[in-house]
C-alpha cells in the first residue's frame, strides 16, 4: 500500500501545483487506494458509496412521511427470534475461537 506522502508526491508530479482542488482531491483518492479494496465494486471508487449514502438519506427523510398514517407493526416475535439467532451465532463463534 502506498503511503500518503508517496501518493501526494505522485499527484504533485502528475498535475503540478496549479490544479483545481476538486480534481486534486478526487485523483488523490484514486492514487492512494488500499490494495485490499480493489476487488469490491463498492470500494473501487467513491461514487457507489456516496450513492448508497444519498439513497439512505432519502429513505430516512421520505419513509417517516410515508408511514405516518399507517398503524404500527407488531415486531416483537421477529425481534425475539432475531435475538435467539444472534445468541446462537455468538455462542458458536466463541466456541470456534476457543477451540
C-alpha positions as CSV (number, residue, x, y, z in Angstrom):
1,X,0.0,0.0,0.0
2,X,1.3,3.4,-0.9
3,X,1.8,5.8,1.9
4,X,0.1,9.2,2.0
5,X,3.4,11.0,1.2
6,X,4.1,8.8,-1.8
7,X,0.6,9.5,-3.1
8,X,0.9,13.2,-2.6
9,X,4.3,13.3,-4.4
10,X,2.9,11.3,-7.3
11,X,-0.1,13.6,-7.5
12,X,2.2,16.7,-7.5
13,X,4.4,15.2,-10.2
14,X,1.5,14.4,-12.4
15,X,-0.5,17.6,-12.1
16,X,1.7,20.3,-10.7
17,X,0.5,22.9,-8.2
18,X,-2.0,24.8,-10.3
19,X,-4.9,22.3,-10.1
20,X,-8.5,22.7,-9.1
21,X,-9.0,21.4,-5.5
22,X,-11.8,19.1,-6.5
23,X,-9.8,17.4,-9.2
24,X,-6.8,17.2,-6.9
25,X,-8.8,15.5,-4.2
26,X,-10.5,13.1,-6.5
27,X,-7.3,12.0,-8.1
28,X,-5.7,11.7,-4.6
29,X,-8.5,9.3,-3.7
30,X,-7.7,7.2,-6.8
31,X,-3.9,7.2,-6.3
32,X,-3.9,6.2,-2.6
33,X,-6.2,3.2,-2.9
34,X,-5.8,0.4,-0.4
35,X,-5.0,-2.8,-2.4
36,X,-7.4,-4.8,-0.3
37,X,-10.3,-2.9,-1.7
38,X,-9.6,-3.2,-5.4
39,X,-11.8,-6.2,-5.9
40,X,-15.0,-4.8,-4.3
41,X,-17.4,-2.8,-6.5
42,X,-18.5,-0.6,-3.6
43,X,-14.9,0.2,-2.7
44,X,-13.2,0.8,-6.0
45,X,-14.3,4.4,-6.4
46,X,-16.1,6.8,-4.0
47,X,-19.1,7.2,-6.3
48,X,-21.0,4.0,-5.5
49,X,-20.7,4.5,-1.7
50,X,-21.7,8.1,-2.0
51,X,-24.8,7.0,-4.0
52,X,-25.6,4.5,-1.2
53,X,-25.3,7.2,1.4
54,X,-27.5,9.5,-0.6
55,X,-30.2,6.8,-1.1
56,X,-30.1,6.1,2.7
57,X,-30.6,9.8,3.5
58,X,-33.5,10.0,1.0
59,X,-35.1,6.9,2.7
60,X,-34.6,8.3,6.1
61,X,-36.4,11.6,5.1
62,X,-39.2,10.0,3.0
63,X,-40.0,6.9,4.9
64,X,-41.4,8.6,8.0
65,X,-43.7,10.7,5.8
66,X,-45.0,7.5,4.1
67,X,-45.6,5.7,7.4
68,X,-47.2,8.5,9.4
69,X,-50.8,7.4,8.7
70,X,-50.3,3.7,8.9
71,X,-50.8,1.5,12.0
72,X,-47.6,0.3,13.8
73,X,-46.5,-3.2,13.1
74,X,-46.0,-5.8,15.8
75,X,-42.4,-6.8,15.5
76,X,-42.0,-8.5,19.0
77,X,-42.0,-12.1,17.7
78,X,-39.5,-11.2,15.0
79,X,-37.2,-9.4,17.4
80,X,-37.3,-12.4,19.8
81,X,-36.3,-14.8,17.0
82,X,-33.6,-12.4,15.9
83,X,-32.1,-12.2,19.4
84,X,-32.1,-16.0,19.8
85,X,-30.4,-16.4,16.4
86,X,-27.7,-13.8,17.4
87,X,-27.1,-15.6,20.7
88,X,-26.7,-18.9,18.9
89,X,-24.3,-17.4,16.3
90,X,-22.3,-15.6,19.0
91,X,-22.0,-18.8,21.1
92,X,-20.8,-20.7,18.0
93,X,-18.2,-18.1,17.3
94,X,-17.0,-18.1,20.8
95,X,-16.6,-21.9,20.7
96,X,-14.7,-21.7,17.4
97,X,-12.3,-19.1,18.8
98,X,-11.5,-21.1,21.9
99,X,-11.1,-24.5,20.3
